[in-house]
Amino acid sequence: MREANEAPKKQHPTKDTITQLRGDINARRPEARRILAKSGINPDSEEPQIQRSVINLAGNLLRKDLESGYDLLTKLPLRDYYLRLRNKFIAKGASEGLPMAIINIDLDGLKKTNDVYGHAAGNARIKETVRVAQEMLRDGDLLGRLGGDEFEGVVVVTPEDTVLLKERIDQGFRDNKVRASVGIAVVDPQDVQASTEAADKHMYTEKRKMKRSIKLEADLERLTHNG
């Protein structure tokens, strides 16, 4: 037990939190650059002061997004606001006896896209992923952005149709050349956390399958070349 006069230990952000924060700020750099350019400032300047201005403005844009509850880039509710909406959505659906499922969507290779082609290209991928996902879902379904490359949704669907729904989303992504892994799990209103973890686990299983498939294709192409 902590003594009465003992100060609480300072909580340091985890590595994952820092990585996500950097990613969220970097995702807003293109918008920050456009704002500076409109102000007559060259955002491509290598002067340290200009580059600091880009980062500071991107951070301010992120702060405004967090305060509003919505993501500037995708127009989706951000994590904290989305989770509140999700809990209300599930509670209402459960009270009406509606079957529901949680969907977890994670972009594949977004960091590599940002590193190789720039954050503007990464943002374009994010927006296209959201566009296609929303086309595959119905108007009453809920979709939110959990972090840089991760999205979650809640849909009204029978347990029997969850497989069909996932196949429809996967097919929509393939048709539009969107590289993302999708997990889905039936909602247990009495244990939403377990349902979320099940969807997350399913998504990571799909991601591993995709990585193995890509490696196999690369190996076959290399063998064909060498042959």
C-alpha positions in Angstrom: 0.0 0.0 0.0 1.3 3.5 -0.9 2.1 5.8 2.1 -0.1 8.8 2.4 2.8 11.2 1.6 4.2 9.1 -1.2 3.9 10.7 -4.7 2.2 8.5 -7.3 4.6 7.0 -9.9 4.8 8.9 -13.1 3.2 7.0 -16.0 5.4 6.9 -19.1 3.9 6.3 -22.5 4.5 2.9 -23.9 6.5 2.3 -27.1 3.2 1.4 -29.0 1.6 4.6 -27.8 4.5 6.7 -29.0 4.6 5.0 -32.3 0.9 5.5 -32.8 1.2 9.2 -31.9 4.0 9.8 -34.3 2.0 8.0 -37.0 -1.1 10.1 -36.3 1.0 13.3 -36.5 2.7 12.3 -39.6 -0.6 11.4 -41.2 -1.5 15.1 -40.8 1.7 16.5 -42.3 0.3 16.9 -45.9 -2.6 19.0 -44.6 -0.1 21.1 -42.5 2.0 21.6 -45.5 -0.9 22.8 -47.6 -1.9 25.3 -44.9 1.7 26.7 -44.7 1.9 26.9 -48.5 -1.4 28.9 -48.6 0.3 31.3 -46.0 3.2 31.9 -48.4 5.6 29.6 -46.5 7.5 27.0 -48.5 6.9 23.7 -46.6 9.6 22.0 -48.7 12.3 24.3 -47.2 15.0 22.3 -45.3 15.3 25.1 -42.7 14.8 23.5 -39.2 12.4 26.3 -38.2 10.1 25.5 -41.2 10.2 21.8 -40.5 9.4 22.4 -36.9 6.4 24.5 -38.0 5.2 21.6 -40.1 5.4 19.2 -37.2 3.8 21.7 -34.7 0.9 22.4 -37.1 0.4 18.7 -37.7 0.3 18.2 -34.0 -2.3 21.0 -33.6 -4.5 19.4 -36.3 -4.3 16.1 -34.4 -5.3 17.9 -31.2 -8.3 19.5 -32.9 -9.4 16.1 -34.3 -9.1 14.5 -30.8 -11.2 17.4 -29.3 -13.9 17.1 -32.0 -14.0 13.3 -31.7 -13.7 12.9 -35.5 -10.8 12.2 -37.8 -10.1 15.0 -40.2 -8.8 12.6 -42.9 -11.5 9.9 -42.9 -14.4 11.8 -41.2 -14.8 8.7 -38.9 -15.1 8.9 -35.1 -11.7 8.5 -33.4 -11.0 5.8 -30.8 -12.4 7.4 -27.6 -15.5 8.8 -29.2 -16.0 5.6 -31.3 -15.8 3.4 -28.3 -18.5 5.4 -26.6 -20.7 5.1 -29.7 -19.9 1.4 -30.0 -21.0 0.7 -26.4 -24.3 2.6 -27.0 -24.8 0.8 -30.3 -24.3 -2.6 -28.8 -26.5 -1.8 -25.7 -29.3 -0.6 -27.9 -29.0 -3.6 -30.3 -29.0 -6.0 -27.4 -32.1 -4.4 -25.9 -33.9 -5.0 -29.2 -32.6 -8.5 -29.5 -30.5 -7.7 -32.6 -27.6 -10.0 -33.5 -24.4 -8.1 -34.1 -20.7 -8.6 -35.0 -17.5 -6.7 -34.6 -15.3 -6.1 -37.5 -11.5 -5.3 -37.3 -9.7 -3.9 -40.3 -6.0 -3.4 -40.4 -4.1 -2.0 -43.4 -1.2 -4.1 -44.6 2.2 -2.5 -45.2 1.1 1.1 -44.4 4.4 2.0 -42.7 6.3 0.8 -45.8 4.0 2.9 -48.0 4.7 6.0 -45.9 8.5 5.3 -45.8 8.9 4.7 -49.5 6.2 6.9 -51.1 5.5 9.5 -48.5 2.6 10.2 -46.1 0.4 11.6 -48.9 0.4 8.1 -50.5 -0.3 6.5 -47.1 -3.2 8.9 -46.5 -4.6 8.0 -50.0 -4.5 4.3 -49.0 -6.3 5.0 -45.7 -9.1 7.0 -47.5 -9.6 4.4 -50.1 -9.8 1.6 -47.5 -12.5 3.6 -45.6 -14.4 4.3 -48.9 -14.5 0.7 -49.8 -15.3 -0.5 -46.3 -18.3 1.9 -46.1 -19.6 0.7 -49.5 -19.5 -2.9 -48.1 -21.4 -1.9 -44.9 -25.0 -0.7 -44.5 -26.0 2.9 -43.6 -26.9 1.9 -40.1 -23.6 0.2 -39.3 -20.9 1.9 -37.3 -17.2 2.3 -38.3 -14.5 4.1 -36.4 -10.7 4.7 -36.6 -8.8 3.2 -33.7 -5.4 4.3 -34.7 -3.1 5.0 -37.7 -3.9 1.9 -39.7 -6.6 0.1 -37.7 -10.3 0.4 -37.9 -13.2 -1.2 -36.1 -16.9 -1.5 -36.9 -20.1 -2.9 -35.4 -22.8 -4.3 -37.7 -26.2 -5.9 -37.3 -25.8 -9.4 -38.8 -26.8 -12.9 -37.9 -24.1 -15.3 -36.8 -24.7 -17.4 -39.9 -24.1 -14.4 -42.2 -20.8 -13.2 -40.6 -18.8 -15.4 -43.0 -20.7 -14.0 -46.0 -20.1 -10.4 -44.7 -16.4 -11.0 -44.3 -16.2 -12.5 -47.8 -18.0 -9.5 -49.2 -15.6 -7.1 -47.6 -12.6 -9.1 -48.6 -13.9 -9.2 -52.2 -14.5 -5.5 -52.2 -10.9 -4.9 -51.1 -9.5 -7.2 -53.7 -11.6 -5.6 -56.5 -10.3 -2.2 -55.5 -6.7 -3.3 -54.8 -6.9 -2.5 -51.2 -4.4 -4.4 -49.1 -6.0 -5.0 -45.6 -6.7 -7.8 -43.3 -10.2 -8.3 -41.9 -11.3 -10.1 -38.7 -14.9 -10.6 -37.5 -16.5 -12.0 -34.4 -20.1 -12.3 -33.1 -20.9 -9.8 -30.4 -21.6 -11.1 -26.9 -23.3 -8.1 -25.2 -22.3 -9.5 -21.8 -18.6 -9.5 -22.7 -17.8 -6.9 -25.4 -14.1 -7.0 -24.6 -13.9 -10.7 -25.4 -15.8 -10.1 -28.7 -13.3 -7.4 -29.6 -10.4 -9.6 -28.8 -11.8 -12.4 -30.9 -12.2 -10.1 -33.9 -8.7 -8.8 -33.3 -7.3 -12.4 -33.1 -9.1 -13.3 -36.3 -7.7 -10.3 -38.1 -4.1 -11.2 -37.1 -4.7 -14.8 -38.3 -5.8 -13.4 -41.7 -2.7 -11.1 -41.8 -0.4 -14.1 -41.2 -2.1 -15.9 -44.0 -1.7 -13.0 -46.4 2.0 -12.7 -45.5 2.5 -16.4 -46.2 0.6 -16.0 -49.5 2.7 -13.0 -50.6 6.0 -14.9 -49.7 4.8 -17.9 -51.7 4.0 -15.8 -54.7 7.5 -14.1 -54.5 9.2 -17.5 -54.2 7.3 -18.9 -57.2 8.2 -15.8 -59.2 11.8 -16.1 -58.3 11.9 -19.8 -59.2 10.2 -19.0 -62.5 12.8 -16.3 -63.2 15.7 -18.5 -62.3 14.3 -21.4 -64.3 
